[in-house]
Amino acid sequence: MKQNGENDEELTEAARRDRLRAIEAEHKGLLEGTLGRATVFNAELIGRQRDLEEEADEIRAQLGEPPQGSGRSGGGTLFGWVALVGAVVAILAGSLLLTPR
């Protein structure tokens, strides 16, 4: 027979799993609802998606599961821009080297 403390822990785990499912459903709805629309500059939408990912990862950590969020940060965005600029510079340099003189 289970003791009261164990039963409370199971209820808490069940509540966490319910909340995790609700977060995942809301996140999926946001992604499906904005598919094909310009969401790149919608800071409110991007912020809400990040908040949902962070909250879901916190709940997963409490449940002992690995995080599934993108884990992107401002540094990741900066790296993306640097990589893009580097690629453009490399293409321009390559085209200048291959141009007959």
All heavy atoms as an XYZ file, in Angstrom:
760
protein
N       0.836     -1.188      0.000
C       0.000      0.000      0.000
C       0.879      1.249      0.000
O       1.878      1.314      0.690
C      -0.898     -0.017      1.236
C      -1.850      1.118      1.271
S      -2.993      0.861      2.637
C      -4.090      2.154      2.297
N       0.478      2.236     -0.775
C       1.268      3.460     -0.919
C       1.004      4.387      0.247
O      -0.115      4.509      0.729
C       0.931      4.167     -2.221
C       1.348      3.368     -3.419
C       1.111      4.152     -4.670
C       1.532      3.300     -5.849
N       1.458      3.988     -7.086
N       2.080      5.044      0.637
C       1.937      6.032      1.693
C       1.457      7.338      1.093
O       1.536      7.560     -0.116
C       3.276      6.230      2.394
C       3.727      4.978      3.123
C       5.072      5.206      3.784
O       5.609      6.311      3.749
N       5.611      4.174      4.381
N       0.971      8.216      1.942
C       0.401      9.481      1.487
C       1.422     10.330      0.742
O       1.111     10.966     -0.250
C      -0.176     10.249      2.678
C      -1.114     11.349      2.244
O      -1.584     11.349      1.114
N      -1.383     12.277      3.132
N       2.686     10.352      1.179
C       3.721     11.148      0.521
C       3.976     10.674     -0.895
O       4.169     11.463     -1.806
N       3.986      9.366     -1.099
C       4.186      8.825     -2.433
C       3.016      9.175     -3.339
O       3.191      9.472     -4.514
C       4.369      7.309     -2.372
C       5.662      6.882     -1.714
C       5.763      5.377     -1.572
O       4.875      4.669     -2.077
O       6.725      4.921     -0.945
N       1.804      9.140     -2.821
C       0.609      9.467     -3.593
C       0.640     10.934     -4.015
O       0.306     11.264     -5.147
C      -0.646      9.150     -2.791
C      -1.883      9.109     -3.659
O      -1.796      9.001     -4.867
N      -3.031      9.182     -3.029
N       1.076     11.819     -3.108
C       1.189     13.245     -3.445
C       2.217     13.460     -4.541
O       2.023     14.269     -5.442
C       1.589     14.069     -2.205
C       0.457     14.164     -1.194
O      -0.701     13.865     -1.567
O       0.739     14.518     -0.029
N       3.317     12.696     -4.476
C       4.356     12.824     -5.494
C       3.832     12.393     -6.855
O       4.110     13.028     -7.864
C       5.562     11.984     -5.100
C       6.739     12.136     -6.033
C       7.942     11.344     -5.563
O       8.223     11.380     -4.353
O       8.572     10.707     -6.414
N       3.052     11.321     -6.898
C       2.475     10.854     -8.151
C       1.491     11.874     -8.710
O       1.446     12.112     -9.902
C       1.783      9.504     -7.961
C       2.748      8.353     -7.840
C       2.037      7.028     -7.716
O       0.823      6.964     -7.990
O       2.704      6.056     -7.348
N       0.683     12.477     -7.837
C      -0.248     13.503     -8.301
C       0.519     14.689     -8.870
O       0.141     15.249     -9.891
C      -1.156     13.954     -7.159
C      -2.218     12.952     -6.705
C      -2.962     13.487     -5.490
C      -3.178     12.644     -7.833
N       1.606     15.054     -8.207
C       2.409     16.159     -8.697
C       3.010     15.798    -10.047
O       3.015     16.608    -10.963
C       3.530     16.489     -7.691
O       2.944     16.770     -6.433
C       4.346     17.663     -8.140
N       3.500     14.574    -10.191
C       4.063     14.149    -11.464
C       2.983     14.128    -12.546
O       3.216     14.557    -13.670
C       4.701     12.766    -11.342
C       5.358     12.314    -12.620
C       6.099     11.002    -12.462
O       6.426     10.622    -11.325
O       6.343     10.370    -13.500
N       1.807     13.656    -12.200
C       0.701     13.636    -13.168
C       0.328     15.057    -13.570
O       0.077     15.330    -14.748
C      -0.500     12.912    -12.575
N       0.302     15.961    -12.599
C      -0.016     17.356    -12.906
C       1.061     17.966    -13.803
O       0.747     18.717    -14.729
C      -0.147     18.162    -11.617
N       2.319     17.617    -13.545
C       3.408     18.128    -14.385
C       3.271     17.600    -15.810
O       3.477     18.329    -16.770
C       4.757     17.724    -13.809
C       5.131     18.476    -12.568
C       6.449     18.008    -12.037
N       6.768     18.693    -10.801
C       7.563     18.216     -9.874
N       8.148     17.048    -10.030
N       7.803     18.901     -8.787
N       2.962     16.329    -15.928
C       2.809     15.748    -17.271
C       1.619     16.378    -18.009
O       1.699     16.630    -19.208
C       2.662     14.243    -17.185
C       3.944     13.568    -16.717
C       3.990     12.103    -17.056
N       5.199     11.510    -16.526
C       6.393     11.549    -17.115
N       6.524     12.171    -18.262
N       7.445     10.975    -16.573
N       0.539     16.652    -17.284
C      -0.613     17.332    -17.900
C      -0.217     18.722    -18.381
O      -0.581     19.141    -19.487
C      -1.779     17.437    -16.908
C      -2.458     16.107    -16.657
O      -2.261     15.162    -17.463
O      -3.184     16.003    -15.646
N       0.530     19.451    -17.550
C       0.965     20.797    -17.926
C       1.912     20.730    -19.127
O       1.826     21.552    -20.043
C       1.657     21.492    -16.742
C       2.178     22.868    -17.059
C       1.069     23.841    -17.394
N       1.650     25.100    -17.819
C       1.171     25.865    -18.787
N       0.064     25.531    -19.411
N       1.766     26.973    -19.111
N       2.795     19.731    -19.137
C       3.715     19.566    -20.259
C       2.949     19.305    -21.550
O       3.252     19.890    -22.592
C       4.688     18.423    -19.976
C       5.758     18.150    -21.020
C       6.631     19.385    -21.253
C       6.617     16.967    -20.591
N       1.931     18.470    -21.498
C       1.109     18.205    -22.692
C       0.393     19.477    -23.159
O       0.294     19.742    -24.357
C       0.101     17.086    -22.418
C       0.712     15.696    -22.499
C      -0.355     14.618    -22.487
N      -0.997     14.446    -21.193
C      -0.523     13.689    -20.213
N       0.587     13.021    -20.380
N      -1.168     13.599    -19.070
N      -0.097     20.271    -22.198
C      -0.776     21.520    -22.558
C       0.196     22.499    -23.222
O      -0.147     23.162    -24.208
C      -1.397     22.152    -21.311
N       1.408     22.577    -22.698
C       2.420     23.467    -23.280
C       2.764     23.016    -24.691
O       2.835     23.827    -25.621
C       3.686     23.492    -22.407
C       3.401     24.198    -21.087
C       4.852     24.169    -23.137
C       4.512     24.055    -20.069
N       2.985     21.706    -24.849
C       3.324     21.184    -26.177
C       2.199     21.432    -27.181
O       2.452     21.759    -28.339
C       3.659     19.695    -26.084
C       4.986     19.447    -25.374
C       5.235     17.976    -25.083
O       4.282     17.164    -25.141
O       6.391     17.642    -24.803
N       0.954     21.302    -26.735
C      -0.182     21.550    -27.629
C      -0.250     23.027    -28.023
O      -0.487     23.359    -29.194
C      -1.486     21.116    -26.962
N      -0.022     23.925    -27.059
C      -0.048     25.357    -27.371
C       1.097     25.724    -28.318
O       0.918     26.477    -29.273
C       0.066     26.184    -26.093
C      -0.026     27.677    -26.344
C       0.050     28.520    -25.084
O      -0.017     27.962    -23.964
O       0.189     29.749    -25.225
N       2.272     25.159    -28.066
C       3.421     25.438    -28.930
C       3.161     24.929    -30.344
O       3.442     25.621    -31.330
C       4.672     24.785    -28.340
C       5.936     25.177    -29.022
N       6.559     24.375    -29.925
C       6.684     26.306    -28.937
C       7.640     24.966    -30.365
N       7.744     26.147    -29.781
N       2.610     23.743    -30.453
C       2.280     23.183    -31.768
C       1.252     24.070    -32.474
O       1.354     24.334    -33.665
C       1.738     21.768    -31.613
C       1.411     21.095    -32.920
C       0.879     19.684    -32.701
C       0.491     19.048    -34.016
N      -0.105     17.730    -33.844
N       0.259     24.540    -31.731
C      -0.745     25.429    -32.306
C      -0.144     26.731    -32.810
O      -0.524     27.234    -33.867
N       0.808     27.286    -32.056
C       1.479     28.510    -32.504
C       2.244     28.270    -33.795
O       2.191     29.074    -34.725
C       2.448     29.016    -31.432
C       1.864     29.775    -30.264
C       2.952     30.081    -29.236
C       1.212     31.056    -30.723
N       2.951     27.150    -33.850
C       3.732     26.855    -35.054
C       2.832     26.604    -36.255
O       3.098     27.089    -37.351
C       4.638     25.640    -34.811
C       5.766     25.853    -33.802
C       6.514     24.549    -33.580
C       6.707     26.944    -34.261
N       1.763     25.856    -36.062
C       0.847     25.573    -37.174
C       0.076     26.819    -37.597
O      -0.173     27.032    -38.774
C      -0.134     24.466    -36.787
C       0.501     23.104    -36.693
C      -0.458     22.032    -36.202
O      -1.579     22.382    -35.753
O      -0.085     20.857    -36.247
N      -0.309     27.641    -36.631
C      -1.083     28.831    -36.929
C      -0.307     29.912    -37.632
O      -0.885     30.785    -38.276
N       1.019     29.866    -37.525
C       1.836     30.909    -38.147
C       2.585     30.405    -39.361
O       3.355     31.156    -39.957
C       2.846     31.469    -37.139
O       3.671     30.391    -36.678
C       2.151     32.134    -35.978
N       2.381     29.177    -39.740
C       3.079     28.614    -40.886
C       2.765     29.427    -42.137
O       1.612     29.669    -42.475
C       2.656     27.161    -41.092
C       3.468     26.347    -42.079
C       4.921     26.263    -41.600
C       2.901     24.951    -42.207
N       3.790     29.871    -42.817
C       3.605     30.633    -44.042
C       3.418     32.122    -43.827
O       3.322     32.882    -44.774
N       3.359     32.541    -42.589
C       3.221     33.976    -42.303
C       4.561     34.556    -41.905
O       5.474     33.840    -41.506
C       2.218     34.192    -41.162
C       0.829     33.745    -41.519
C      -0.113     34.070    -40.390
N      -1.410     33.442    -40.627
C      -2.287     33.229    -39.696
N      -2.053     33.569    -38.455
N      -3.434     32.659    -39.988
N       4.660     35.847    -41.977
C       5.901     36.514    -41.582
C       5.972     36.585    -40.065
O       5.321     37.415    -39.442
C       5.955     37.916    -42.188
N       6.727     35.696    -39.466
C       6.858     35.674    -38.009
C       8.248     36.059    -37.554
O       8.508     36.142    -36.373
C       6.526     34.277    -37.454
O       7.426     33.336    -38.043
C       5.102     33.888    -37.755
N       9.140     36.309    -38.504
C      10.521     36.593    -38.156
C      10.625     37.850    -37.301
O      11.379     37.905    -36.348
C      11.380     36.732    -39.434
C      12.797     37.148    -39.091
C      11.369     35.435    -40.206
N       9.845     38.856    -37.614
C       9.940     40.122    -36.891
C       8.845     40.292    -35.841
O       8.669     41.373    -35.317
C       9.913     41.289    -37.881
C      11.061     41.246    -38.843
C      10.867     40.890    -40.163
C      12.339     41.530    -38.410
C      11.930     40.846    -41.050
C      13.410     41.492    -39.289
C      13.207     41.144    -40.608
N       8.118     39.244    -35.537
C       7.071     39.303    -34.524
C       7.679     38.911    -33.179
O       7.691     37.744    -32.795
C       5.918     38.368    -34.899
C       4.714     38.550    -34.008
O       4.822     39.060    -32.901
N       3.563     38.115    -34.487
N       8.186     39.908    -32.462
C       8.895     39.664    -31.203
C       7.988     39.016    -30.161
O       8.440     38.178    -29.377
C       9.461     40.968    -30.671
N       6.723     39.394    -30.139
C       5.793     38.828    -29.157
C       5.610     37.330    -29.384
O       5.650     36.538    -28.447
C       4.438     39.539    -29.248
C       3.439     39.068    -28.214
C       2.126     39.825    -28.326
O       2.134     41.005    -28.705
O       1.091     39.216    -28.020
N       5.439     36.942    -30.627
C       5.256     35.529    -30.958
C       6.526     34.729    -30.665
O       6.474     33.658    -30.072
C       4.871     35.369    -32.423
C       4.655     33.943    -32.911
C       3.501     33.289    -32.165
C       4.388     33.938    -34.399
N       7.663     35.271    -31.046
C       8.933     34.597    -30.792
C       9.164     34.459    -29.295
O       9.580     33.405    -28.809
C      10.090     35.360    -31.465
C       9.957     35.259    -32.984
C      11.443     34.819    -31.011
C      10.904     36.167    -33.740
N       8.861     35.499    -28.551
C       9.009     35.450    -27.095
C       8.116     34.398    -26.460
O       8.537     33.671    -25.557
N       6.879     34.316    -26.923
C       5.949     33.318    -26.380
C       6.429     31.903    -26.678
O       6.372     31.025    -25.822
C       4.538     33.538    -26.950
C       3.511     32.575    -26.426
C       3.299     32.760    -24.923
N       2.371     31.766    -24.422
C       2.430     31.223    -23.226
N       3.349     31.616    -22.368
N       1.567     30.321    -22.850
N       6.938     31.688    -27.886
C       7.454     30.364    -28.242
C       8.646     29.997    -27.363
O       8.741     28.869    -26.879
C       7.849     30.325    -29.718
C       6.662     30.318    -30.641
C       7.052     30.372    -32.112
O       8.168     30.731    -32.462
N       6.123     30.016    -32.968
N       9.530     30.932    -27.132
C      10.687     30.675    -26.267
C      10.246     30.399    -24.840
O      10.793     29.522    -24.172
C      11.659     31.845    -26.312
C      12.445     31.903    -27.588
C      13.464     33.012    -27.552
N      14.158     33.086    -28.829
C      14.885     34.103    -29.207
N      15.018     35.149    -28.419
N      15.498     34.093    -30.378
N       9.283     31.178    -24.351
C       8.776     30.954    -22.995
C       8.198     29.548    -22.852
O       8.428     28.872    -21.849
C       7.701     31.988    -22.631
C       8.259     33.390    -22.466
O       9.500     33.539    -22.335
O       7.455     34.342    -22.483
N       7.435     29.125    -23.851
C       6.848     27.781    -23.808
C       7.937     26.709    -23.835
O       7.856     25.726    -23.090
C       5.884     27.585    -24.984
C       4.573     28.370    -24.930
C       3.808     28.225    -26.234
C       3.724     27.914    -23.754
N       8.951     26.890    -24.681
C      10.039     25.923    -24.746
C      10.784     25.837    -23.419
O      11.110     24.747    -22.948
C      11.020     26.292    -25.862
C      10.474     26.083    -27.249
C      11.405     26.596    -28.336
O      12.473     27.178    -28.012
O      11.068     26.419    -29.521
N      11.052     26.995    -22.808
C      11.770     27.011    -21.529
C      10.952     26.353    -20.429
O      11.481     25.570    -19.638
C      12.121     28.445    -21.141
C      13.201     29.054    -22.003
C      13.437     30.525    -21.697
O      12.823     31.061    -20.740
O      14.236     31.148    -22.419
N       9.656     26.669    -20.364
C       8.803     26.079    -19.342
C       8.701     24.568    -19.518
O       8.780     23.803    -18.552
C       7.410     26.701    -19.372
C       6.512     26.230    -18.248
C       5.139     26.871    -18.248
O       4.883     27.791    -19.055
O       4.304     26.437    -17.431
N       8.578     24.126    -20.766
C       8.501     22.692    -21.033
C       9.802     22.001    -20.629
O       9.775     20.912    -20.035
C       8.199     22.442    -22.508
N      10.948     22.624    -20.912
C      12.228     22.027    -20.538
C      12.399     21.968    -19.021
O      12.974     21.022    -18.492
C      13.386     22.779    -21.183
C      13.576     22.414    -22.647
O      13.016     21.379    -23.082
O      14.275     23.153    -23.360
N      11.903     22.981    -18.311
C      11.960     22.961    -16.847
C      11.142     21.800    -16.293
O      11.588     21.095    -15.384
C      11.447     24.283    -16.275
C      12.389     25.441    -16.461
C      11.800     26.748    -15.954
O      10.787     26.727    -15.217
O      12.345     27.805    -16.310
N       9.963     21.595    -16.831
C       9.112     20.496    -16.372
C       9.769     19.156    -16.710
O       9.768     18.231    -15.887
C       7.700     20.597    -16.982
C       6.982     21.836    -16.431
C       6.892     19.340    -16.687
C       5.662     22.138    -17.102
N      10.347     19.058    -17.917
C      11.040     17.814    -18.280
C      12.182     17.532    -17.316
O      12.418     16.385    -16.937
C      11.561     17.901    -19.709
C      10.485     17.770    -20.747
C      11.068     17.724    -22.159
N      10.006     17.809    -23.131
C       9.662     18.911    -23.784
N      10.318     20.036    -23.589
N       8.670     18.892    -24.638
N      12.927     18.566    -16.931
C      14.031     18.393    -15.989
C      13.508     17.904    -14.640
O      14.116     17.033    -14.012
C      14.797     19.705    -15.822
N      12.377     18.436    -14.185
C      11.781     17.993    -12.924
C      11.328     16.539    -12.998
O      11.352     15.823    -12.011
C      10.590     18.876    -12.559
C      10.972     20.298    -12.219
C       9.757     21.212    -12.088
O       8.630     20.798    -12.290
N      10.010     22.477    -11.763
N      10.939     16.117    -14.196
C      10.495     14.737    -14.392
C      11.661     13.796    -14.705
O      11.456     12.602    -14.870
C       9.463     14.676    -15.532
C       8.135     15.377    -15.264
C       7.300     15.440    -16.531
C       7.379     14.666    -14.156
N      12.871     14.343    -14.812
C      14.047     13.533    -15.091
C      14.208     13.187    -16.557
O      14.904     12.235    -16.898
N      13.588     13.962    -17.432
C      13.682     13.729    -18.870
C      14.651     14.741    -19.477
O      14.840     15.828    -18.946
C      12.308     13.879    -19.523
C      11.288     12.873    -19.032
C       9.901     13.100    -19.620
O       9.750     14.004    -20.459
O       8.984     12.375    -19.221
N      15.264     14.409    -20.622
C      16.176     15.362    -21.266
C      15.405     16.519    -21.896
O      14.266     16.347    -22.328
C      16.872     14.527    -22.343
C      15.922     13.413    -22.635
C      15.189     13.141    -21.338
N      16.019     17.707    -21.959
C      15.351     18.852    -22.594
C      15.210     18.626    -24.090
O      16.037     17.968    -24.709
C      16.284     20.023    -22.291
C      17.602     19.404    -22.024
C      17.332     18.045    -21.457
N      14.146     19.183    -24.669
C      13.917     19.054    -26.098
C      13.855     20.403    -26.796
O      13.702     20.464    -28.004
C      12.602     18.304    -26.365
C      12.651     16.876    -25.918
C      11.353     16.152    -26.190
O      10.417     16.727    -26.753
N      11.274     14.905    -25.809
N      13.957     21.483    -26.034
C      13.904     22.820    -26.620
C      15.085     23.055    -27.526
O      16.080     22.325    -27.519
N      14.970     24.081    -28.314
C      16.025     24.379    -29.276
C      17.309     24.817    -28.591
O      18.383     24.639    -29.130
C      15.552     25.465    -30.240
O      15.277     26.644    -29.514
N      17.180     25.421    -27.409
C      18.364     25.863    -26.699
C      19.068     27.029    -27.352
O      20.203     27.322    -27.059
N      18.395     27.691    -28.267
C      19.008     28.822    -28.950
C      19.102     29.996    -28.000
O      18.237     30.226    -27.181
C      18.190     29.221    -30.170
C      18.258     28.211    -31.265
C      17.431     28.679    -32.393
N      16.054     28.781    -31.931
C      15.003     28.695    -32.704
N      15.150     28.514    -33.971
N      13.796     28.798    -32.217
N      20.151     30.716    -28.178
C      20.322     31.929    -27.385
C      20.734     33.057    -28.316
O      20.854     32.871    -29.523
C      21.395     31.710    -26.323
O      22.639     31.474    -26.934
N      20.991     34.206    -27.745
C      21.450     35.332    -28.548
C      22.769     35.022    -29.229
O      23.044     35.477    -30.325
N      23.624     34.219    -28.573
C      24.894     33.828    -29.169
C      24.691     32.992    -30.409
O      25.451     33.090    -31.376
N      23.677     32.160    -30.425
C      23.375     31.345    -31.601
C      22.934     32.204    -32.762
O      23.300     31.944    -33.914
N      22.185     33.233    -32.490
C      21.750     34.153    -33.534
C      22.942     34.909    -34.096
O      23.078     35.067    -35.314
C      20.714     35.147    -32.972
O      19.632     34.413    -32.426
C      20.206     36.088    -34.044
N      23.813     35.352    -33.218
C      25.017     36.061    -33.641
C      25.881     35.164    -34.519
O      26.374     35.585    -35.562
C      25.813     36.541    -32.428
C      27.123     37.268    -32.721
C      26.845     38.546    -33.506
C      27.850     37.575    -31.440
N      26.045     33.910    -34.119
C      26.829     32.968    -34.913
C      26.209     32.787    -36.299
O      26.931     32.711    -37.299
C      26.931     31.617    -34.205
C      27.640     30.579    -35.027
C      29.011     30.608    -35.162
C      26.923     29.588    -35.678
C      29.665     29.659    -35.929
C      27.567     28.644    -36.452
C      28.948     28.673    -36.574
N      24.881     32.724    -36.367
C      24.201     32.583    -37.653
C      24.485     33.746    -38.583
O      24.748     33.563    -39.777
N      24.434     34.962    -38.051
C      24.712     36.142    -38.867
C      26.171     36.166    -39.323
O      26.471     36.504    -40.475
C      24.376     37.424    -38.107
C      22.916     37.732    -38.138
C      22.029     37.585    -37.121
C      22.166     38.220    -39.259
N      20.775     37.947    -37.545
C      20.820     38.348    -38.844
C      22.493     38.556    -40.560
C      19.824     38.787    -39.687
C      21.494     38.999    -41.410
C      20.172     39.115    -40.968
N      27.082     35.817    -38.432
C      28.504     35.797    -38.795
C      28.748     34.759    -39.880
O      29.489     35.009    -40.844
C      29.378     35.525    -37.547
C      30.822     35.235    -37.928
C      29.309     36.709    -36.593
N      28.120     33.591    -39.761
C      28.266     32.546    -40.772
C      27.701     33.007    -42.120
O      28.299     32.750    -43.173
C      27.574     31.268    -40.319
N      26.574     33.692    -42.090
C      25.982     34.192    -43.330
C      26.882     35.218    -44.006
O      27.134     35.148    -45.214
C      24.604     34.802    -43.049
C      23.886     35.429    -44.247
C      23.572     34.352    -45.280
C      22.612     36.121    -43.800
N      27.386     36.174    -43.250
C      28.278     37.190    -43.806
C      29.553     36.540    -44.330
O      30.043     36.880    -45.415
C      28.592     38.285    -42.755
C      29.707     39.202    -43.216
C      27.334     39.076    -42.446
N      30.082     35.569    -43.601
C      31.278     34.861    -44.050
C      31.047     34.131    -45.365
O      31.919     34.126    -46.248
N      29.878     33.519    -45.499
C      29.562     32.816    -46.744
C      29.470     33.790    -47.916
O      29.969     33.503    -49.008
C      28.253     32.047    -46.590
N      28.859     34.934    -47.702
C      28.744     35.937    -48.766
C      30.126     36.447    -49.162
O      30.446     36.572    -50.358
C      27.826     37.108    -48.326
C      27.906     38.265    -49.294
C      26.401     36.623    -48.170
N      30.975     36.722    -48.181
C      32.337     37.186    -48.471
C      33.101     36.107    -49.235
O      33.822     36.408    -50.200
C      33.072     37.578    -47.172
C      34.561     37.789    -47.403
C      32.440     38.834    -46.577
N      32.961     34.853    -48.853
C      33.650     33.759    -49.544
C      33.184     33.637    -50.988
O      33.995     33.423    -51.904
C      33.426     32.452    -48.799
N      31.903     33.795    -51.228
C      31.370     33.726    -52.595
C      31.911     34.879    -53.437
O      32.331     34.691    -54.584
C      29.824     33.714    -52.583
C      29.321     32.389    -52.002
C      29.262     33.956    -53.981
C      27.846     32.362    -51.701
N      31.910     36.074    -52.878
C      32.442     37.234    -53.607
C      33.930     37.065    -53.894
O      34.395     37.356    -54.999
C      32.190     38.513    -52.822
C      30.730     38.964    -52.722
C      30.605     40.172    -51.799
C      30.185     39.281    -54.099
N      34.692     36.594    -52.913
C      36.130     36.393    -53.120
C      36.371     35.328    -54.178
O      37.248     35.486    -55.047
C      36.801     35.998    -51.803
N      35.596     34.258    -54.149
C      35.730     33.207    -55.151
C      35.406     33.702    -56.541
O      36.097     33.367    -57.514
N      34.370     34.502    -56.660
C      34.013     35.015    -57.984
C      35.074     35.990    -58.501
O      35.343     36.039    -59.708
C      32.631     35.668    -57.958
O      32.657     36.829    -57.150
N      35.687     36.781    -57.617
C      36.754     37.694    -58.038
C      38.001     36.931    -58.481
O      38.659     37.311    -59.445
C      37.112     38.662    -56.905
C      36.080     39.746    -56.613
C      36.507     40.541    -55.378
C      35.918     40.676    -57.808
N      38.302     35.838    -57.811
C      39.467     35.029    -58.177
C      39.261     34.295    -59.488
O      40.217     34.055    -60.226
C      39.803     34.041    -57.062
C      40.357     34.640    -55.768
C      40.492     33.575    -54.700
C      41.714     35.300    -56.018
N      38.048     33.943    -59.780
C      37.762     33.164    -60.997
C      37.469     34.026    -62.214
O      37.357     33.516    -63.317
C      36.576     32.209    -60.736
C      36.835     31.127    -59.691
C      35.559     30.339    -59.442
C      37.962     30.202    -60.135
N      37.342     35.329    -62.010
C      37.071     36.242    -63.110
C      38.336     36.430    -63.938
O      39.388     36.779    -63.393
C      36.583     37.611    -62.575
O      35.470     37.389    -61.739
C      36.202     38.542    -63.706
N      38.265     36.227    -65.276
C      39.458     36.418    -66.107
C      39.848     37.902    -66.164
O      38.990     38.777    -66.188
C      39.044     35.912    -67.488
C      37.577     35.689    -67.435
C      37.120     35.776    -66.027
N      41.153     38.134    -66.231
C      41.619     39.532    -66.256
C      42.251     39.854    -67.567
O      42.878     39.289    -68.267
C      42.606     39.772    -65.137
C      41.899     39.652    -63.820
C      42.838     39.962    -62.714
N      42.127     39.680    -61.480
C      42.516     40.017    -60.311
N      43.620     40.669    -60.160
N      41.838     39.737    -59.252
